[in-house]
Amino acid sequence: MRYFLHLAYDGTQYHGWQIQPGVITVQQQLDRCLSQVLRQPVYSLGSGRTDSGVHASHQVAHFDAELASELDVPTLLYRLNRALPRDIRAQALHPVPINAHARFDAVARTYEYHVRLTPDPFAPNFSLYLDRAPDVAAMNEAAALLLGTHDFTSFSKVKGSEKHYICTCFEAGWHEVPGGLVFRIRANRFVRGMVRLVVGTLLTVGRGKMSPEAFGETFRSLNRVHASGAALANGLFLCRVEYPAELLQHVALPAGLPYFSQV
């Protein structure tokens, strides 16, 4: 039987999502705890790979397992959360068709980047602090250039393994929130390092060191060296993964977001 697991995690102590030799990752901890609770080898596959230090308020992974007759889904979810580290939480679990795929069936993903403009001793692990407010209007003028289907080579890591860099961006913009700003970007797919490089370059616009027009030229150049440095990982969250409605029918998911695709 195949299952979709919806989870959230604080990525501060982890070297990203994907299993890597010699370091602790979210996927490693999840597989370890699933195997422990289910008493069988379990291997999960996530909807996407978050980098070292990046968080997720909504990540989705699938895994295959046979549940013992006395173990139902609510009990498995309860036992899994007791086994997981406190900075990883399983939020919902449900069976899906055996060909369902957490990565390839996802039709849209949303990331948020959090910026604090007022000092907050509780926020350093989850936001970037700026001591001077950036020009939000200029950043949004530049961000609007991302909308539509484009080649995002300029905002990708050099060592990315992608076969192509074409993404369709549905939403990109900065929003004022109490004490700071949030950048929200929603697309059908993201290439490696894309969001942090976009945010870093947009903040360069916000500081007045790059015009929105120059941002557009950098974007269209398809040359990674023209982008600014990547924003720090601590402010970035994977916050929504969307699927066709038929994969999520009658599933009680964490409140607050529509998880089925509306694109």
C-alpha positions, 0 to 999 in steps of 0.5 A: 500500500502506498501512503502520502505523509504530510509533514512539517519541520524546522530545518535548522539542525538538518543538512536538508531533506535528502539523505546524504552520507555522514550528515543528518537529514530530514529524510534520514530521520523520517525513514528511520522512524517509519522503519522503527514504527512499522518494523520493516524497511521503509524508504520515503520520497519527498515532493522536493528537496529543501536545502540545508537549514531550510524549513517546511511548514508543508512537505509531502512524502510518499512511502510503501508499507504493509500495515499490521492488521491491528495498526490503523492510520491514526495510530500509525500517525500517533506512534510516528510523532512519538518516535520523530525528533521534536523538530519534525512533525507528521501532520496527516497520513492517508493511502493513495493509489500505488502509482501516486508520486509525491514529486511528479504528481505535485502540480504547484509548490509555494515557498515563502521567505520571511524578513524581519524589520524589527529585532526579535530574539525568537526569530533568528532561526526563521527569518532574515533580519534587516536593519533598514527597510528595503524598497518594496515597490521596486522589489515587486516591480522586479518580481512581476517579471518572474510571472509566466513561463521562463528559463530560470538559469540565471537563478539556479545553482551551477551544480544543479542536476536539472535537465532543463530550467523552464518553470511556470511562475504563478505568483511572486511578490512581497507582502507586508506583515507585522514586523517585517515582510514575506516574499511568496512565490508559487510555481509548477516547479523550482530548480535547485537554489532558485528561491534563495537566489531570486530573493537575494537578487530582489533584496539587492533591488530593494537596497537600491543597488540594482534597478528593476530593469537591471533585474530583468536583464539579469533574469533574461541573460541566462547567466548565473554570474549576474545574479546576486548572492543567495539569501540565507537559508533560515528565512525560507519555508516550503509552505504548500504542495498542491495535488490534483483533487482526486488524490486528496479527496476526503482527507483531513489536512492541516487547516488554513491552505487549499492543498488541491490544485486550482491552476 
